[in-house]
Amino acid sequence: MLTNLKEKKKVVGVKQAKRAITNDEVNMVFIAKDAEPKVVKDIIQLCNEKTIEIIYVESMKELGKACSIDVNAAVAATLK
């Protein structure tokens, strides 16, 4: 599933993902299991409301690497 992040258009980060979800631009959301719950709770709620699939990734480090960035990432989303 993480190969989707390398191959498809995406947004990385809570603010960008939240904006894209709100604008109905997202296919799938990836959330790091070690992300702070208070940071990702709004994303999870929005995904549930809009029936967007959530994929949980082991760590923020792994998610950042999958997104081809040099920093950790709590959230990433593939775009339609």
Backbone atoms as SQL, in Angstrom:
CREATE TABLE atoms (id INTEGER PRIMARY KEY, chain TEXT, resi INTEGER, resn TEXT, atom TEXT, x REAL, y REAL, z REAL);
INSERT INTO atoms VALUES
  (1, 'A', 1, 'MET', 'N', 0.806, -1.207, 0.000),
  (2, 'A', 1, 'MET', 'CA', 0.000, 0.000, 0.000),
  (3, 'A', 1, 'MET', 'C', 0.846, 1.267, 0.000),
  (4, 'A', 2, 'LEU', 'N', 1.997, 1.202, 0.659),
  (5, 'A', 2, 'LEU', 'CA', 2.841, 2.392, 0.717),
  (6, 'A', 2, 'LEU', 'C', 3.389, 2.772, -0.652),
  (7, 'A', 3, 'THR', 'N', 3.408, 1.830, -1.588),
  (8, 'A', 3, 'THR', 'CA', 3.872, 2.171, -2.934),
  (9, 'A', 3, 'THR', 'C', 2.939, 3.189, -3.586),
  (10, 'A', 4, 'ASN', 'N', 1.676, 3.219, -3.159),
  (11, 'A', 4, 'ASN', 'CA', 0.738, 4.234, -3.658),
  (12, 'A', 4, 'ASN', 'C', 1.266, 5.635, -3.408),
  (13, 'A', 5, 'LEU', 'N', 1.929, 5.825, -2.274),
  (14, 'A', 5, 'LEU', 'CA', 2.430, 7.151, -1.922),
  (15, 'A', 5, 'LEU', 'C', 3.571, 7.586, -2.829),
  (16, 'A', 6, 'LYS', 'N', 4.350, 6.641, -3.307),
  (17, 'A', 6, 'LYS', 'CA', 5.465, 6.992, -4.181),
  (18, 'A', 6, 'LYS', 'C', 4.996, 7.236, -5.607),
  (19, 'A', 7, 'GLU', 'N', 3.941, 6.542, -6.015),
  (20, 'A', 7, 'GLU', 'CA', 3.515, 6.570, -7.409),
  (21, 'A', 7, 'GLU', 'C', 2.442, 7.612, -7.709),
  (22, 'A', 8, 'LYS', 'N', 1.636, 7.950, -6.735),
  (23, 'A', 8, 'LYS', 'CA', 0.491, 8.827, -6.988),
  (24, 'A', 8, 'LYS', 'C', 0.726, 10.234, -6.452),
  (25, 'A', 9, 'LYS', 'N', -0.117, 11.161, -6.922),
  (26, 'A', 9, 'LYS', 'CA', -0.091, 12.512, -6.370),
  (27, 'A', 9, 'LYS', 'C', -0.558, 12.429, -4.932),
  (28, 'A', 10, 'LYS', 'N', 0.056, 13.235, -4.074),
  (29, 'A', 10, 'LYS', 'CA', -0.245, 13.136, -2.649),
  (30, 'A', 10, 'LYS', 'C', -0.074, 14.474, -1.962),
  (31, 'A', 11, 'VAL', 'N', -0.593, 14.520, -0.749),
  (32, 'A', 11, 'VAL', 'CA', -0.315, 15.617, 0.171),
  (33, 'A', 11, 'VAL', 'C', 0.234, 14.990, 1.442),
  (34, 'A', 12, 'VAL', 'N', 1.121, 15.722, 2.103),
  (35, 'A', 12, 'VAL', 'CA', 1.742, 15.221, 3.321),
  (36, 'A', 12, 'VAL', 'C', 1.557, 16.258, 4.417),
  (37, 'A', 13, 'GLY', 'N', 1.146, 15.793, 5.585),
  (38, 'A', 13, 'GLY', 'CA', 0.955, 16.685, 6.723),
  (39, 'A', 13, 'GLY', 'C', -0.514, 16.829, 7.076),
  (40, 'A', 14, 'VAL', 'N', -0.742, 17.154, 8.334),
  (41, 'A', 14, 'VAL', 'CA', -2.111, 17.227, 8.848),
  (42, 'A', 14, 'VAL', 'C', -2.911, 18.336, 8.176),
  (43, 'A', 15, 'LYS', 'N', -2.354, 19.539, 8.088),
  (44, 'A', 15, 'LYS', 'CA', -3.100, 20.666, 7.514),
  (45, 'A', 15, 'LYS', 'C', -3.451, 20.428, 6.047),
  (46, 'A', 16, 'GLN', 'N', -2.463, 19.976, 5.280),
  (47, 'A', 16, 'GLN', 'CA', -2.705, 19.742, 3.857),
  (48, 'A', 16, 'GLN', 'C', -3.709, 18.613, 3.650),
  (49, 'A', 17, 'ALA', 'N', -3.589, 17.544, 4.431),
  (50, 'A', 17, 'ALA', 'CA', -4.522, 16.423, 4.305),
  (51, 'A', 17, 'ALA', 'C', -5.934, 16.852, 4.684),
  (52, 'A', 18, 'LYS', 'N', -6.049, 17.606, 5.765),
  (53, 'A', 18, 'LYS', 'CA', -7.373, 18.063, 6.205),
  (54, 'A', 18, 'LYS', 'C', -8.032, 18.915, 5.117),
  (55, 'A', 19, 'ARG', 'N', -7.261, 19.808, 4.513),
  (56, 'A', 19, 'ARG', 'CA', -7.789, 20.669, 3.454),
  (57, 'A', 19, 'ARG', 'C', -8.239, 19.822, 2.255),
  (58, 'A', 20, 'ALA', 'N', -7.421, 18.862, 1.849),
  (59, 'A', 20, 'ALA', 'CA', -7.752, 18.017, 0.696),
  (60, 'A', 20, 'ALA', 'C', -8.977, 17.147, 0.972),
  (61, 'A', 21, 'ILE', 'N', -9.085, 16.617, 2.196),
  (62, 'A', 21, 'ILE', 'CA', -10.250, 15.802, 2.558),
  (63, 'A', 21, 'ILE', 'C', -11.511, 16.660, 2.517),
  (64, 'A', 22, 'THR', 'N', -11.438, 17.845, 3.081),
  (65, 'A', 22, 'THR', 'CA', -12.581, 18.760, 3.105),
  (66, 'A', 22, 'THR', 'C', -13.035, 19.106, 1.689),
  (67, 'A', 23, 'ASN', 'N', -12.073, 19.215, 0.765),
  (68, 'A', 23, 'ASN', 'CA', -12.386, 19.565, -0.624),
  (69, 'A', 23, 'ASN', 'C', -12.682, 18.339, -1.498),
  (70, 'A', 24, 'ASP', 'N', -12.862, 17.174, -0.873),
  (71, 'A', 24, 'ASP', 'CA', -13.171, 15.927, -1.588),
  (72, 'A', 24, 'ASP', 'C', -12.148, 15.591, -2.675),
  (73, 'A', 25, 'GLU', 'N', -10.874, 15.762, -2.355),
  (74, 'A', 25, 'GLU', 'CA', -9.802, 15.487, -3.315),
  (75, 'A', 25, 'GLU', 'C', -9.023, 14.214, -2.983),
  (76, 'A', 26, 'VAL', 'N', -9.446, 13.464, -1.946),
  (77, 'A', 26, 'VAL', 'CA', -8.631, 12.368, -1.416),
  (78, 'A', 26, 'VAL', 'C', -9.244, 11.004, -1.706),
  (79, 'A', 27, 'ASN', 'N', -8.380, 10.054, -2.094),
  (80, 'A', 27, 'ASN', 'CA', -8.779, 8.651, -2.270),
  (81, 'A', 27, 'ASN', 'C', -8.573, 7.852, -0.994),
  (82, 'A', 28, 'MET', 'N', -7.394, 8.032, -0.383),
  (83, 'A', 28, 'MET', 'CA', -6.979, 7.190, 0.730),
  (84, 'A', 28, 'MET', 'C', -6.078, 8.000, 1.659),
  (85, 'A', 29, 'VAL', 'N', -6.175, 7.715, 2.963),
  (86, 'A', 29, 'VAL', 'CA', -5.362, 8.424, 3.955),
  (87, 'A', 29, 'VAL', 'C', -4.474, 7.431, 4.689),
  (88, 'A', 30, 'PHE', 'N', -3.236, 7.829, 4.905),
  (89, 'A', 30, 'PHE', 'CA', -2.267, 7.036, 5.658),
  (90, 'A', 30, 'PHE', 'C', -1.962, 7.772, 6.954),
  (91, 'A', 31, 'ILE', 'N', -2.062, 7.068, 8.081),
  (92, 'A', 31, 'ILE', 'CA', -1.808, 7.663, 9.395),
  (93, 'A', 31, 'ILE', 'C', -0.777, 6.810, 10.119),
  (94, 'A', 32, 'ALA', 'N', 0.219, 7.465, 10.692),
  (95, 'A', 32, 'ALA', 'CA', 1.244, 6.756, 11.456),
  (96, 'A', 32, 'ALA', 'C', 0.683, 6.352, 12.811),
  (97, 'A', 33, 'LYS', 'N', 0.934, 5.103, 13.207),
  (98, 'A', 33, 'LYS', 'CA', 0.425, 4.598, 14.486),
  (99, 'A', 33, 'LYS', 'C', 1.024, 5.332, 15.676),
  (100, 'A', 34, 'ASP', 'N', 2.231, 5.881, 15.523),
  (101, 'A', 34, 'ASP', 'CA', 2.867, 6.570, 16.644),
  (102, 'A', 34, 'ASP', 'C', 2.616, 8.081, 16.637),
  (103, 'A', 35, 'ALA', 'N', 1.710, 8.541, 15.783),
  (104, 'A', 35, 'ALA', 'CA', 1.345, 9.962, 15.770),
  (105, 'A', 35, 'ALA', 'C', 0.513, 10.275, 17.013),
  (106, 'A', 36, 'GLU', 'N', 0.629, 11.500, 17.500),
  (107, 'A', 36, 'GLU', 'CA', -0.152, 11.931, 18.661),
  (108, 'A', 36, 'GLU', 'C', -1.644, 11.844, 18.329),
  (109, 'A', 37, 'PRO', 'N', -2.427, 11.164, 19.165),
  (110, 'A', 37, 'PRO', 'CA', -3.869, 11.035, 18.905),
  (111, 'A', 37, 'PRO', 'C', -4.572, 12.377, 18.716),
  (112, 'A', 38, 'LYS', 'N', -4.190, 13.379, 19.490),
  (113, 'A', 38, 'LYS', 'CA', -4.858, 14.684, 19.362),
  (114, 'A', 38, 'LYS', 'C', -4.543, 15.349, 18.025),
  (115, 'A', 39, 'VAL', 'N', -3.416, 14.976, 17.421),
  (116, 'A', 39, 'VAL', 'CA', -3.025, 15.546, 16.133),
  (117, 'A', 39, 'VAL', 'C', -3.851, 14.951, 14.995),
  (118, 'A', 40, 'VAL', 'N', -4.166, 13.664, 15.084),
  (119, 'A', 40, 'VAL', 'CA', -4.835, 12.981, 13.967),
  (120, 'A', 40, 'VAL', 'C', -6.329, 12.751, 14.175),
  (121, 'A', 41, 'LYS', 'N', -6.864, 13.112, 15.331),
  (122, 'A', 41, 'LYS', 'CA', -8.275, 12.806, 15.602),
  (123, 'A', 41, 'LYS', 'C', -9.221, 13.480, 14.612),
  (124, 'A', 42, 'ASP', 'N', -8.942, 14.729, 14.221),
  (125, 'A', 42, 'ASP', 'CA', -9.807, 15.415, 13.257),
  (126, 'A', 42, 'ASP', 'C', -9.754, 14.741, 11.884),
  (127, 'A', 43, 'ILE', 'N', -8.567, 14.280, 11.505),
  (128, 'A', 43, 'ILE', 'CA', -8.410, 13.581, 10.223),
  (129, 'A', 43, 'ILE', 'C', -9.234, 12.291, 10.233),
  (130, 'A', 44, 'ILE', 'N', -9.129, 11.536, 11.320),
  (131, 'A', 44, 'ILE', 'CA', -9.882, 10.277, 11.434),
  (132, 'A', 44, 'ILE', 'C', -11.380, 10.549, 11.368),
  (133, 'A', 45, 'GLN', 'N', -11.826, 11.578, 12.060),
  (134, 'A', 45, 'GLN', 'CA', -13.247, 11.930, 12.066),
  (135, 'A', 45, 'GLN', 'C', -13.720, 12.315, 10.659),
  (136, 'A', 46, 'LEU', 'N', -12.945, 13.146, 9.967),
  (137, 'A', 46, 'LEU', 'CA', -13.311, 13.545, 8.605),
  (138, 'A', 46, 'LEU', 'C', -13.367, 12.342, 7.664),
  (139, 'A', 47, 'CYS', 'N', -12.400, 11.448, 7.798),
  (140, 'A', 47, 'CYS', 'CA', -12.379, 10.247, 6.949),
  (141, 'A', 47, 'CYS', 'C', -13.602, 9.377, 7.200),
  (142, 'A', 48, 'ASN', 'N', -13.978, 9.238, 8.457),
  (143, 'A', 48, 'ASN', 'CA', -15.164, 8.443, 8.785),
  (144, 'A', 48, 'ASN', 'C', -16.429, 9.080, 8.220),
  (145, 'A', 49, 'GLU', 'N', -16.522, 10.402, 8.305),
  (146, 'A', 49, 'GLU', 'CA', -17.692, 11.114, 7.782),
  (147, 'A', 49, 'GLU', 'C', -17.801, 10.967, 6.267),
  (148, 'A', 50, 'LYS', 'N', -16.663, 10.979, 5.590),
  (149, 'A', 50, 'LYS', 'CA', -16.652, 10.947, 4.127),
  (150, 'A', 50, 'LYS', 'C', -16.341, 9.561, 3.574),
  (151, 'A', 51, 'THR', 'N', -16.334, 8.565, 4.441),
  (152, 'A', 51, 'THR', 'CA', -16.041, 7.159, 4.100),
  (153, 'A', 51, 'THR', 'C', -14.775, 7.015, 3.251),
  (154, 'A', 52, 'ILE', 'N', -13.710, 7.632, 3.722),
  (155, 'A', 52, 'ILE', 'CA', -12.395, 7.521, 3.089),
  (156, 'A', 52, 'ILE', 'C', -11.608, 6.457, 3.836),
  (157, 'A', 53, 'GLU', 'N', -10.982, 5.564, 3.080),
  (158, 'A', 53, 'GLU', 'CA', -10.213, 4.473, 3.681),
  (159, 'A', 53, 'GLU', 'C', -8.980, 5.011, 4.407),
  (160, 'A', 54, 'ILE', 'N', -8.748, 4.491, 5.614),
  (161, 'A', 54, 'ILE', 'CA', -7.567, 4.848, 6.400),
  (162, 'A', 54, 'ILE', 'C', -6.652, 3.633, 6.468),
  (163, 'A', 55, 'ILE', 'N', -5.387, 3.841, 6.140),
  (164, 'A', 55, 'ILE', 'CA', -4.361, 2.805, 6.258),
  (165, 'A', 55, 'ILE', 'C', -3.414, 3.254, 7.370),
  (166, 'A', 56, 'TYR', 'N', -3.201, 2.383, 8.348),
  (167, 'A', 56, 'TYR', 'CA', -2.290, 2.719, 9.440),
  (168, 'A', 56, 'TYR', 'C', -0.897, 2.187, 9.128),
  (169, 'A', 57, 'VAL', 'N', 0.088, 3.057, 9.301),
  (170, 'A', 57, 'VAL', 'CA', 1.490, 2.748, 9.039),
  (171, 'A', 57, 'VAL', 'C', 2.199, 2.654, 10.385),
  (172, 'A', 58, 'GLU', 'N', 3.196, 1.788, 10.484),
  (173, 'A', 58, 'GLU', 'CA', 3.867, 1.523, 11.757),
  (174, 'A', 58, 'GLU', 'C', 4.432, 2.767, 12.437),
  (175, 'A', 59, 'SER', 'N', 5.070, 3.654, 11.678),
  (176, 'A', 59, 'SER', 'CA', 5.710, 4.798, 12.334),
  (177, 'A', 59, 'SER', 'C', 5.700, 6.035, 11.441),
  (178, 'A', 60, 'MET', 'N', 5.883, 7.180, 12.083),
  (179, 'A', 60, 'MET', 'CA', 5.980, 8.441, 11.360),
  (180, 'A', 60, 'MET', 'C', 7.222, 8.443, 10.467),
  (181, 'A', 61, 'LYS', 'N', 8.285, 7.824, 10.945),
  (182, 'A', 61, 'LYS', 'CA', 9.519, 7.737, 10.159),
  (183, 'A', 61, 'LYS', 'C', 9.278, 6.960, 8.865),
  (184, 'A', 62, 'GLU', 'N', 8.587, 5.817, 8.983),
  (185, 'A', 62, 'GLU', 'CA', 8.278, 4.991, 7.811),
  (186, 'A', 62, 'GLU', 'C', 7.380, 5.741, 6.831),
  (187, 'A', 63, 'LEU', 'N', 6.405, 6.471, 7.346),
  (188, 'A', 63, 'LEU', 'CA', 5.497, 7.225, 6.486),
  (189, 'A', 63, 'LEU', 'C', 6.241, 8.345, 5.769),
  (190, 'A', 64, 'GLY', 'N', 7.102, 9.050, 6.476),
  (191, 'A', 64, 'GLY', 'CA', 7.909, 10.095, 5.842),
  (192, 'A', 64, 'GLY', 'C', 8.778, 9.538, 4.730),
  (193, 'A', 65, 'LYS', 'N', 9.402, 8.409, 4.992),
  (194, 'A', 65, 'LYS', 'CA', 10.257, 7.764, 3.990),
  (195, 'A', 65, 'LYS', 'C', 9.440, 7.347, 2.773),
  (196, 'A', 66, 'ALA', 'N', 8.251, 6.798, 3.004),
  (197, 'A', 66, 'ALA', 'CA', 7.381, 6.377, 1.899),
  (198, 'A', 66, 'ALA', 'C', 6.943, 7.566, 1.042),
  (199, 'A', 67, 'CYS', 'N', 6.900, 8.745, 1.656),
  (200, 'A', 67, 'CYS', 'CA', 6.506, 9.962, 0.936),
  (201, 'A', 67, 'CYS', 'C', 7.696, 10.649, 0.281),
  (202, 'A', 68, 'SER', 'N', 8.874, 10.036, 0.405),
  (203, 'A', 68, 'SER', 'CA', 10.112, 10.581, -0.164),
  (204, 'A', 68, 'SER', 'C', 10.486, 11.927, 0.434),
  (205, 'A', 69, 'ILE', 'N', 10.246, 12.079, 1.745),
  (206, 'A', 69, 'ILE', 'CA', 10.681, 13.288, 2.439),
  (207, 'A', 69, 'ILE', 'C', 11.659, 12.887, 3.537),
  (208, 'A', 70, 'ASP', 'N', 12.469, 13.835, 3.967),
  (209, 'A', 70, 'ASP', 'CA', 13.528, 13.553, 4.934),
  (210, 'A', 70, 'ASP', 'C', 13.101, 13.733, 6.382),
  (211, 'A', 71, 'VAL', 'N', 11.836, 13.992, 6.614),
  (212, 'A', 71, 'VAL', 'CA', 11.335, 14.168, 7.979),
  (213, 'A', 71, 'VAL', 'C', 10.176, 13.207, 8.225),
  (214, 'A', 72, 'ASN', 'N', 9.836, 13.029, 9.481),
  (215, 'A', 72, 'ASN', 'CA', 8.716, 12.164, 9.845),
  (216, 'A', 72, 'ASN', 'C', 7.397, 12.801, 9.415),
  (217, 'A', 73, 'ALA', 'N', 6.397, 11.960, 9.180),
  (218, 'A', 73, 'ALA', 'CA', 5.073, 12.449, 8.790),
  (219, 'A', 73, 'ALA', 'C', 4.004, 11.703, 9.576),
  (220, 'A', 74, 'ALA', 'N', 3.053, 12.434, 10.133),
  (221, 'A', 74, 'ALA', 'CA', 1.949, 11.827, 10.870),
  (222, 'A', 74, 'ALA', 'C', 0.847, 11.371, 9.923),
  (223, 'A', 75, 'VAL', 'N', 0.634, 12.149, 8.851),
  (224, 'A', 75, 'VAL', 'CA', -0.474, 11.891, 7.923),
  (225, 'A', 75, 'VAL', 'C', -0.024, 12.145, 6.487),
  (226, 'A', 76, 'ALA', 'N', -0.520, 11.324, 5.587),
  (227, 'A', 76, 'ALA', 'CA', -0.360, 11.551, 4.149),
  (228, 'A', 76, 'ALA', 'C', -1.638, 11.070, 3.474),
  (229, 'A', 77, 'ALA', 'N', -1.925, 11.627, 2.315),
  (230, 'A', 77, 'ALA', 'CA', -3.138, 11.233, 1.596),
  (231, 'A', 77, 'ALA', 'C', -2.876, 11.212, 0.102),
  (232, 'A', 78, 'THR', 'N', -3.400, 10.183, -0.571),
  (233, 'A', 78, 'THR', 'CA', -3.315, 10.144, -2.031),
  (234, 'A', 78, 'THR', 'C', -4.503, 10.905, -2.603),
  (235, 'A', 79, 'LEU', 'N', -4.251, 11.616, -3.687),
  (236, 'A', 79, 'LEU', 'CA', -5.279, 12.454, -4.295),
  (237, 'A', 79, 'LEU', 'C', -5.972, 11.736, -5.438),
  (238, 'A', 80, 'LYS', 'N', -7.207, 12.141, -5.703),
  (239, 'A', 80, 'LYS', 'CA', -8.003, 11.560, -6.798),
  (240, 'A', 80, 'LYS', 'C', -7.411, 11.952, -8.132);
